[in-house]
Structures are given as structure tokens and as C-alpha cells.
Amino acid sequence: MWKVYSVNQKLDQCLGEWIDREALAEAMIPLIGQLYRNNNVVTSIYGRSLINRSVIAIIKAHRFARYRQDDETELSVHDTFPILKAMSELKLGAASVDLGKMVIKYKAEGAGRSIEQFVAEELADIAGKQNSAPRKSTDVVLYGFGRIGRLVARILIEKTGGGDGLRLRAIVVRKGAENDLAKRASLLRRDSVHGTFDGTITVDEENNTILANGNLIQVIYSNDPAGIDYTQYGIENAIVVDNTGKWRDAEGLGQHLRCPGVGRVVLTAPGKGKLKNIVHGINHRDITDEDKIISAASCTTNAIVPVLKAVNDQFGIVNGHVETVHSYTNDQNLIDNFHKGNRRGRSAPLNMVITETGAATAAAKALPELAGKLTGNAIRVPTPDVSMAILSLNLEKSTSRDEINEYLRQVAMFSELHKQIDFTNSQEVVSTDFVGSRHAGIVDSEATICNDNRVILYVWYDNEFGYSCQVVRVLEDMSGVNPPAFPR
């Protein structure tokens, strides 16, 4: 009888604790929203944004953080809620605040201060600066509306906030049918890999516009990148994001700059010639006001370069090989048919296809110290999204599996590369677990192999969404809308 009573007590206790966590997470939602829309403050937990998230998503973000802490205890809403509440009372200016890191810093450096005192001192640089220096929005035009174009659109719409950051103003496509606009909107609304659009979409056939979560997007039909006057749509000094991949050098992409209303161009593919290939987190500070055309490199380059830099900084890389296991793309055939590329004519859903990749060579454009040190190849596999890079490296210093894994965990948690590098220590994860990851790459620590100075690292990456997030980070840097990040 006593055992039954104890079990019932435990049941009631577990349910009660869950209800309590739900209540606190629910109370966090309006505070998160107000800080975002009124103060341009973006809150996150170890890089996982809390904007427009559900109660369950907020609780899961806290649970995800458990391996990030040295004792692997679960981060609690009881810890983050008081910090969020204190922030809401400070009339903050624009910023990015990681609540998980704030909690850890308070526990380590609180020194007898109340949470209110700690938060006020930690955020003193932006306290009382609400609307003190309003940021001007930057117009963005998506030239091409395929896989990357639509995901960049989703991210830009999600980040609209108070409207003074990046503003998606137009998309440019070739007209495919009489009901083209409805089809474009439908593809934005529904995605077989990434799910339904989080919001509402309204189509105006008469004016060729799509209204998505309050963002009025002009749809422009054109076959000529140099023949559009964007100013007639009220678009000025815009950044054009070329998602077509048709032009990859300065001459071809320069056609966009001849259009009234265009200020700069970003290519979502590896650039050719002297174009700067930018991997955000690595060389984004190389972008200058004189750079009118840049490349955001490739999804694979973005995935591997941050990890390669971290390893090279700590252990030194003598040489290595990068093997990419990549999901099939629209460039391949659904069934066997002619293709100008070797092997790519064979059915993508039915075959593993060996093909080339320029990622190893392109890595040296973003990280010159690796020039001539890497080789690379790729295998296309029958999955629609999420790829893996296998980095087989010879290091200057000997290390162990535990040492290099712990180092990369610390990099993912505390370094400037925390938005680029994520880390997992689960033995059960598979590719679909990383659909929607906002990181450039995720180190799978359980797969790491190490023997003296030879190491093999497995890096997952969402070659669609993770890469699109990197593209948006480049756009934010180019337009100067990146707020300061806290804690310092």
C-alpha cells in the first residue's frame, strides 16, 4: 500500500513540475515578443532563437542546453525567466541576448548580486536606449525563388521584427504559367522538407504581390537581370540576392548593378574570379563598402570552414581530405536522362553518385592558411536534405578523441563561432534530426576517430536551411543591422 502511495506521489510530483514549467514558459512568450518588436532585442538559448516559439519549443530549447553545461544538468525556465523579466524592465536598445549564457555567467560571477543588479550591469551599454538610435531598414530583392530563395524568404520574414532590419521587398522570376503567382505562393506556404510556413500568406493577383506576415512582397517577372527599374516599386539601394547560379563572376552579376534601385549583390553559390567568397564567422569582416558583389560561398564550404579553422587554430592542420556525402539537388535527374555532367544523368533517388566538389579548394579562399592542404570529393545520396562532411585530417599536434571533442564542444558553446558550429553527443542521431538546423555545421562527437595526430571528424549540415541562415547573416553584416551580443 505504501509503495502505491509513493508511486502516486511521484506521478503527481512529475505532472506538477511539468505544469509549472509550462506556466513559466508561457509567461516568457509575451516578454520575448515585446523585447523583439519594441526593443529589437533577439533572445536565444545557446544560439537557438526564442522568437515566435511555442511553449513546448521554449522548454525543448532549455533541455537541449543540458550538454552545453559542464555538469550536463538541464537548464531551467526557473533560471531564465527572472533574467528575461529583469531585461523587460530596462528599456533596452537593440541587442542579441543569449539567456543560457546569461544564466551560466550569473552563477559563476553573480558575486552576491541580485538577478536584477546582475542584468542591469551586464546590459548597461544598452540599458535605457530604447529607440535612441533607430536603425534604417535595408531593402532585399531575391533574384530567383528556388530552394534557397524560398528559405531565405522565410528567414527574412521571420526576422522582420519592428521593420528596421532587412526588409524583403521583391522576388524576381521568369513567368512559368498564367497561375504563376499562386504557384509561387503555394511553394512558399508548403515545403515537403521544411514543413508549412509559420504564418499567413495572401496573394494579390491584380498587383502581383504576396503578403506574408505583414511583409508586402512584389513579384516581378523578368528574363533580363539588367532590365528592371526597382525604384518604380519604391525599392532603393537594395541588396539583390542572386539564387539562380546562372552568373558566378563579376561581369555576369554586375548586370544587377545596372538596375535603378540596386546597391549591392550577393551570390548564393561559389564565386569565380576575384569575387570574395564569404563564410560568415570566418571572413565576414573582410567585406568593405567598396565590395558591390560578393559570394556567400557554398553550403559545404560554410559547413567545413568553421570547423577547419577551429581545429587549425588549436592543433594545426598539415593536410587532409574532405569527403562530402551530399543530398541530391535539383541539378540531378529524377530518372535516368541526359546530363552534361559526369554520372549526374543517373536517377538521383535511386543511386549514390560520385561527383566532384570544389569545397576543399574554396575553403582556402575563406581560410588562406589552408591553401594547397586539402583535397575533396563528393557522393550524392538519395535523401532530399541534410548532408555530411567527413574531414580526414593530419594534425601538427597529437591529440585524443576526448580532447578534441571537448575542445569543439567549448568552441560551439563559448567562441565567436557558436552560430556556425553546433555539437551533438548522441549515439542515436541521423540526418533528419538536423533538418532546420540554423548552424553551418554540427560536429557529431560520437563519430570522431582519433589516432595520435590523425583525426576524422563527421560534420552534419542542413545544406538548405543552415546555409540560408549563413546567407542572411552575410546580408545583416552588409547592411549593418547586426546588434551587439550579450553576455560579453
For each residue, the residues with C-beta under 8 A, 3 or more apart:
1: 4 5
2: 5 6
3: 6 7
4: 1 7 8
5: 1 2 8 9
6: 2 3 9 10
7: 3 4 10 11
8: 4 5 11 12
9: 5 6 12 13
10: 6 7 13 14
11: 7 8 14 15
12: 8 9 15 16
13: 9 10 16 17
14: 10 11 17 18
15: 11 12 18 19
16: 12 13 19 20
17: 13 14 20 21
18: 14 15 21 22
19: 15 16 22 23
20: 16 17 23 24
21: 17 18 24 25 59 76 77
22: 18 19 25 26 55 59
23: 19 20 26 27
24: 20 21 27 28 77 78 81
25: 21 22 28 29 55 58 59 77
26: 22 23 29 55
27: 23 24 30 31 81
28: 24 25 31 32 50 58 77 80 81 84
29: 25 26 32 33 53 55 58
30: 27 33 34
31: 27 28 34 35 84 85 87 88
32: 28 29 35 36 43 50 51 53 84
33: 29 30 36 37 51 52
34: 30 31 37 38 39 88
35: 31 32 38 39 41 43 84 87 88 92
36: 32 33 39 40 41 42 43 51 161 162
37: 33 34 161 162
38: 34 35 130 162
39: 34 35 36 91 92 93 94 95 130
40: 36 93 94 95 135 161 162 164 165 483
41: 35 36 87 92 94 95 96 97 483
42: 36 49 51 95 96 97 161 483
43: 32 35 36 49 50 51 84 87 97 98 99
44: 47 48 49 50 96 97 98 99 100
45: 48 50 61 62 64 65 75 80 98 99 100
46: 64 65 68 98 100 101 413 418
47: 44 98 418 419 422 438 439
48: 44 45 61 64 438
49: 42 43 44 53 438
50: 28 32 43 44 45 53 58 61 99
51: 32 33 36 42 43 158 159 161
52: 33 158 198
53: 29 32 49 50 57 58 61
54: 57 58
55: 22 25 26 29 58 59
56: 59 60
57: 53 54 60 61
58: 25 28 29 50 53 54 55 61 62 77
59: 21 22 25 55 56 62 63 77
60: 56 57 63 64
61: 45 48 50 53 57 58 64 65
62: 45 58 59 65 74 75 76 77 80 100
63: 59 60 66 74 75
64: 45 46 48 60 61 67
65: 45 46 61 62 68 69 74 75 100
66: 63 69 72 73 74 75
67: 64 72 409 423 425
68: 46 65 75 100 409 412 413
69: 65 66 72 73 75 104
70:
71:
72: 66 67 69
73: 66 69
74: 62 63 65 66
75: 45 62 63 65 66 68 69 79 80 100 103
76: 21 62 79 80
77: 21 24 25 28 58 59 62 80 81
78: 24 81 82
79: 75 76 82 83 103
80: 28 45 62 75 76 77 83 84 99 100 102 103
81: 24 27 28 77 78 84 85
82: 78 79 85 86 115
83: 79 80 86 87 99 102 103 106 115 119
84: 28 31 32 35 43 80 81 87 88 99
85: 31 81 82 88 89
86: 82 83 89 90 115 116 119 120
87: 31 35 41 43 83 84 90 92 97 119 123
88: 31 34 35 84 85
89: 85 86 116
90: 86 87 119 120 123 127 128
91: 39 127 128 129 130
92: 35 39 41 87 95 123 126 127 129 130
93: 39 40 126 127 128 129 130 131 132 133 483
94: 39 40 41 126 135 483 484
95: 39 40 41 42 92 123 126 483 484 485 486
96: 41 42 44 483 484 485 486
97: 41 42 43 44 87 102 123 485 486 487
98: 43 44 45 46 47 101 102 485 486 487
99: 43 44 45 50 80 83 84 102 103
100: 44 45 46 62 65 68 75 80 103 104
101: 46 98 104 105 414 487
102: 80 83 97 98 99 105 106 119 122 486 487
103: 75 79 80 83 99 100 106 107
104: 69 100 101 107 108
105: 101 102 108 109 122 487
106: 83 102 103 109 110 115 118
107: 103 104 110
108: 104 105
109: 105 106
110: 106 107 113 115 118
111:
112:
113: 110 117 118 121
114: 117 118
115: 82 83 86 106 110 118 119
116: 86 89 119 120
117: 113 114 120 121
118: 106 110 113 114 115 121 122
119: 83 86 87 90 102 115 116 122 123
120: 86 90 116 117 123 124 127
121: 113 117 118 124
122: 102 105 118 119 486 487 488
123: 87 90 92 95 97 119 120 126 127 486
124: 120 121 127
125: 484
126: 92 93 94 95 123 129 484 486
127: 90 91 92 93 120 123 124
128: 90 91 93 132
129: 91 92 93 126 132 133
130: 38 39 91 92 93
131: 93 134
132: 93 128 129
133: 93 129
134: 131 164
135: 40 94 164 165 480 481
136: 164
137: 163 164 165 166 167
138: 165 166 167 237 238 239 475 479 481
139: 167 169 230 235 236 237 238 239 261
140: 156 166 167 168 169 238 239 241 475
141: 169 170 171 172 230 235 238 239 240 241 262
142: 145 149 152 153 168 170 171 172 241 243
143: 171 172 225 240 241 242 243 244 256
144: 149 172 173 242 243 244 245
145: 142 149 150 153 171 173 184 187 188 243
146: 149 150 243 244 330
147: 150 151 329 330 464
148: 151 152 243 268 464 467 468 471
149: 142 144 145 146 152 153 171 241 243 268
150: 145 146 147 153 154 187 188 191
151: 147 148 154 155 194 464 465 468
152: 142 148 149 155 156 241 243 268 468 471 472
153: 142 145 149 150 156 157 168 171 188 212 217
154: 150 151 157 158 188 194 197 198 468
155: 151 152 158 159 468 469 472
156: 140 152 153 159 160 166 167 168 215 472
157: 153 154 160 168 199 212 213 215
158: 51 52 154 155 198 213
159: 51 155 156 165 166 472
160: 156 157 163 165 167 213 214 215
161: 36 37 40 42 51 164 165
162: 36 37 38 40
163: 137 160 167
164: 40 134 135 136 137 161 481
165: 40 135 137 138 159 160 161 476 479 481
166: 137 138 140 156 159 472 475 476 479 481
167: 137 138 139 140 156 160 163 215
168: 140 142 153 156 157 171 215 217
169: 139 140 141 217 218 233 234 235 238
170: 141 142 217 218 219 220 230 233 235 238
171: 141 142 143 145 149 153 168 184 210 217 218 219 220
172: 141 142 143 144 220 221 222 225 228
173: 144 145 176 180 184 219 220 221
174: 221 222 223
175: 180 221
176: 173 180 183
177: 180 183
178:
179: 182 183
180: 173 175 176 177 183 184 221
181: 184 185 203 205 208 210 219
182: 179 185 186 203 205
183: 176 177 179 180 186 187
184: 145 171 173 180 181 187 188 210 219
185: 181 182 188 189 201 203 210
186: 182 183 189 190
187: 145 150 183 184 190 191
188: 145 150 153 154 184 185 197 201 210 212
189: 185 186 196 197 201
190: 186 187 196 197
191: 150 187 194 195 196 197
192: 384
193: 384 385 435 464
194: 151 154 191 385 435 436 464 465
195: 191
196: 189 190 191
197: 154 188 189 190 191 201 212
198: 52 154 158
199: 157 212 213
200: 212 213
201: 185 188 189 197 210 211 212
202: 210 211 212
203: 181 182 185 209 210 211
204: 207 208 209 210 211
205: 181 182 208
206:
207: 204
208: 181 204 205 218 219 220 221
209: 203 204 216 217 218 219
210: 171 181 184 185 188 201 202 203 204 216 217 219
211: 201 202 203 204 214 215 216 217
212: 153 157 188 197 199 200 201 202 215 217
213: 157 158 160 199 200
214: 160 211
215: 156 157 160 167 168 211 212
216: 209 210 211
217: 153 168 169 170 171 209 210 211 212
218: 169 170 171 208 209 233 235
219: 170 171 173 181 184 208 209 210
220: 170 171 172 173 208 228 233
221: 172 173 174 175 180 208
222: 172 174 225 227 228
223: 174
224: 227 228 255
225: 143 172 222 228 242 247 255 256 259
226: 255 256 258 259
227: 222 224 259
228: 172 220 222 224 225 259
229: 232 259 260 261
230: 139 141 170 233 235 236 238 259 260 261 262
231: 234 235 236 260 261
232: 229
233: 169 170 218 220 230 261
234: 169 231
235: 139 141 169 170 218 230 231 238 261
236: 139 230 231 261
237: 138 139 261 262 263
238: 138 139 140 141 169 170 230 235 261 262 263
239: 138 139 140 141 263 264 265 266 475 478 479
240: 141 143 256 259 262 264 265 266
241: 140 141 142 143 149 152 265 266 268 471 475
242: 143 144 225 245 246 247 253 256 265 266 267 268
243: 142 143 144 145 146 148 149 152 268
244: 143 144 146 247
245: 144 242 248 267 268 269
246: 242 252
247: 225 242 244 251 252 253 255 267
248: 245 252 253 267 269 270 271 272 275 295
249: 252 253 271 272 273 275
250: 253 254 273 274 275 293
251: 247 254
252: 246 247 248 249 255
253: 242 247 248 249 250 256 257 265 267 275 293
254: 250 251 257 258 265 293
255: 224 225 226 247 252 258 259
256: 143 225 226 240 242 253 259 262 265
257: 253 254 262 264 265 292 293
258: 226 254 255 262
259: 225 226 227 228 229 230 240 255 256 262
260: 229 230 231
261: 139 229 230 231 233 235 236 237 238
262: 141 230 237 238 240 256 257 258 259 265
263: 237 238 239 292
264: 239 240 257 291 292 293 294 478
265: 239 240 241 242 253 254 256 257 262 292 293 294
266: 239 240 241 242 293 294 295 296 471 474 475 478
267: 242 245 247 248 253 271 275 293 294 295 296
268: 148 149 152 241 242 243 245 296 467 471
269: 245 248 295 296 298
270: 248 277 295 297 298 301 358 362
271: 248 249 267 275 276 277 293 294 295 297
272: 248 249 275
273: 249 250
274: 250
275: 248 249 250 253 267 271 272 293 294 295
276: 271 283 286 287 291 294 295 365
277: 270 271 294 295 296 297 301 362 365 366
278: 282 283 284 286 287 294 295 296 297 366 474
279: 282 283 284 296 297 301 302 305 306 366 367 420 440 470
280: 284 296 302 419 420 440 470 473 474 477
281: 284 306 416 417 419 420 440 473
282: 278 279 305 306 309 366 367 420
283: 276 278 279 286 366 367
284: 278 279 280 281 287 473 474 477
285:
286: 276 278 283
287: 276 278 284 291 294 474 477 478
288: 291
289:
290:
291: 264 276 287 288 294
292: 257 263 264 265
293: 250 253 254 257 264 265 266 267 271 275
294: 264 265 266 267 271 275 276 277 278 287 291 474 478
295: 248 266 267 269 270 271 275 276 277 278
296: 266 267 268 269 277 278 279 280 302 467 470 471 474
297: 270 271 277 278 279 301 302 305 362 365 366
298: 269 270 301 302 358 359 362 467
299: 302 303 387 461 463 464 466 467
300: 303 304 322 324 326 357 359 378 387 389 461 463
301: 270 277 279 297 298 304 305 359 362 363 366
302: 279 280 296 297 298 299 305 306 420 440 441 461 466 467 470
303: 299 300 306 307 387 389 440 441 459 461 463 466 467
304: 300 301 307 308 322 359 363 389 391 441 459
305: 279 282 297 301 302 308 309 363 366 367
306: 279 281 282 302 303 309 310 417 420 421 440 441
307: 303 304 310 311 391 408 421 441 443 457 459
308: 304 305 311 312 317 363 367 370 374 391
309: 282 305 306 312 313 367 417
310: 306 307 313 314 407 408 411 415 417 421
311: 307 308 314 315 317 391 393 395 404 408 455 457
312: 308 309 315 316 317 367 369 370
313: 309 310
314: 310 311 397 407
315: 311 312 395 396 397 399 404 455
316: 312 395 396 397
317: 308 311 312 320 370 373 393 394 395 396
318: 373 393 394 395 396 453
319: 373 374 393 394
320: 317 373 374 375 391 392 393 394
321: 360 374 375 376 377 391 392
322: 300 304 357 359 360 363 374 375 376 377 389 390 391 392
323: 376 377 378 379 389 390 392
324: 300 357 359 376 377 378 379 387 388 389 390
325: 378 379 381 387 388 389 390
326: 300 329 357 378 379 380 381 387 463
327: 380 381 383 384 385 386 387 463
328: 332 348 349 353 380 381 382 383 384
329: 147 326 332 348 380
330: 146 147
331: 341 344
332: 328 329 339 344 348 353 380
333: 336 337 339 344 345 346 347 348
334: 347 348 349
335: 347
336: 333 345 346 347
337: 333 345
338: 345
339: 332 333 344 345
340:
341: 331 344 345 355
342: 355
343: 346 353 354 355
344: 331 332 333 339 341 353 355 380
345: 333 336 337 338 339 341
346: 333 336 343 350 351 353
347: 333 334 335 336 350 351
348: 328 329 332 333 334 351 353 380 382
349: 328 334 382
350: 346 347 382
351: 346 347 348 380 382
352: 379 380 381 382
353: 328 332 343 344 346 348 379 380 381
354: 343 377 378 379 380
355: 341 342 343 344 377 378 379 380
356: 377 378
357: 300 322 324 326 360 376 377 378
358: 270 298 361 362 376
359: 298 300 301 304 322 324 362 363 376 378 389
360: 321 322 357 363 364 374 375 376
361: 358 364 365 374 376
362: 270 277 297 298 301 358 359 365 366
363: 301 304 305 308 322 359 360 366 367 370 374
364: 360 361 367 368 370 371 372 373 374
365: 276 277 297 361 362 368
366: 277 278 279 282 283 297 301 305 362 363
367: 279 282 283 305 308 309 312 363 364 370
368: 364 365 371
369: 312
370: 308 312 317 363 364 367 373 374
371: 364 368
372: 364
373: 317 318 319 320 364 370
374: 308 319 320 321 322 360 361 363 364 370
375: 320 321 322 360
376: 321 322 323 324 357 358 359 360 361
377: 321 322 323 324 354 355 356 357
378: 300 323 324 325 326 354 355 356 357 359
379: 323 324 325 326 352 353 354 355
380: 326 327 328 329 332 344 348 351 352 353 354 355
381: 325 326 327 328 352 353
382: 328 348 349 350 351 352
383: 327 328 386 431
384: 192 193 327 328
385: 193 194 327 435 462 463 464 465
386: 327 383 431 432 434 435 460 461 462 463
387: 299 300 303 324 325 326 327 431 460 461 463
388: 324 325 431 458 459 460 461
389: 300 303 304 322 323 324 325 359 441 458 459 461
390: 322 323 324 325 456 457 458 459
391: 304 307 308 311 320 321 322 455 456 457 458 459
392: 320 321 322 323 454 455 456
393: 311 317 318 319 320 454 455 456 457
394: 317 318 319 320 453 454
395: 311 315 316 317 318 398 399 453 454 455
396: 315 316 317 318 453
397: 314 315 316 453
398: 395 452 453
399: 315 395 403 404 450 453 455
400: 403 404 450
401: 404 405 448 449 450
402: 405 406
403: 399 400 406 407
404: 311 315 399 400 401 407 408 448 450 455 457
405: 401 402 408 409 425 443 445 448
406: 402 403 409 410
407: 310 314 403 404 410 411
408: 307 310 311 404 405 411 412 421 423 443 445 457
409: 67 68 405 406 412 413 423 425 445
410: 406 407 413 414 415
411: 310 407 408 414 415 417 418 421
412: 68 408 409 415 417 418 421 422 423 443
413: 46 68 409 410 418 423
414: 101 410 411 418
415: 310 410 411 412 418 421
416: 281
417: 281 306 309 310 411 412 420 421
418: 46 47 411 412 413 414 415 421
419: 47 280 281 438 439 440 473
420: 279 280 281 282 302 306 417 439 440 441 470
421: 306 307 310 408 411 412 415 417 418 439 440 441 442 443
422: 47 412 437 439 441 442 443
423: 67 408 409 412 413 442 443 445
424: 429 442 443 444 445 446 460
425: 67 405 409 445 446
426: 429 446
427: 446
428:
429: 424 426 433 434 444 460
430: 433
431: 383 386 387 388 434 435 460
432: 386 435
433: 429 430
434: 386 429 431 437 442 460 461 462 466
435: 193 194 385 386 431 432 462 465
436: 194 462 465
437: 422 434 442 460 461 462 465 466
438: 47 48 49 419 465 466 469
439: 47 419 420 421 422 442 461 466 469
440: 279 280 281 302 303 306 419 420 421 461 466 467 469 470
441: 302 303 304 306 307 389 420 421 422 459 460 461 466
442: 421 422 423 424 434 437 439 459 460 461
443: 307 405 408 412 421 422 423 424 448 457 458 459
444: 424 429 447 448 458 459 460
445: 405 408 409 423 424 425 448
446: 424 425 426 427
447: 444 457 458
448: 401 404 405 443 444 445 455 456 457 458
449: 401 455 456
450: 399 400 401 404 454 455 456
451: 454 455
452: 398
453: 318 394 395 396 397 398 399
454: 392 393 394 395 450 451
455: 311 315 391 392 393 395 399 404 448 449 450 451
456: 390 391 392 393 448 449 450
457: 307 311 390 391 393 404 408 443 447 448
458: 388 389 390 391 443 444 447 448
459: 303 304 307 388 389 390 391 441 442 443 444
460: 386 387 388 424 429 431 434 437 441 442 444
461: 299 300 302 303 386 387 388 389 434 437 439 440 441 442 466 467
462: 385 386 434 435 436 437 465 466 467
463: 299 300 303 326 327 385 386 387 466 467
464: 147 148 151 193 194 299 385 467 468
465: 151 194 385 435 436 437 438 462 468 469
466: 299 302 303 434 437 438 439 440 441 461 462 463 469 470
467: 148 268 296 298 299 302 303 440 461 462 463 464 470 471
468: 148 151 152 154 155 464 465 471 472
469: 155 438 439 440 465 466 472 473
470: 279 280 296 302 420 440 466 467 473 474
471: 148 152 241 266 268 296 467 468 474 475
472: 152 155 156 159 166 468 469 475 476
473: 280 281 284 419 469 470 476 477 482
474: 266 278 280 284 287 294 296 470 471 477 478
475: 138 140 166 239 241 266 471 472 478 479
476: 165 166 472 473 479 481 482
477: 280 284 287 473 474 480 482
478: 239 264 266 287 294 474 475
479: 138 165 166 239 475 476
480: 135 477
481: 135 138 164 165 166 476
482: 473 476 477
483: 40 41 42 93 94 95 96
484: 94 95 96 125 126
485: 95 96 97 98
486: 95 96 97 98 102 122 123 126
487: 97 98 101 102 105 122
488: 122
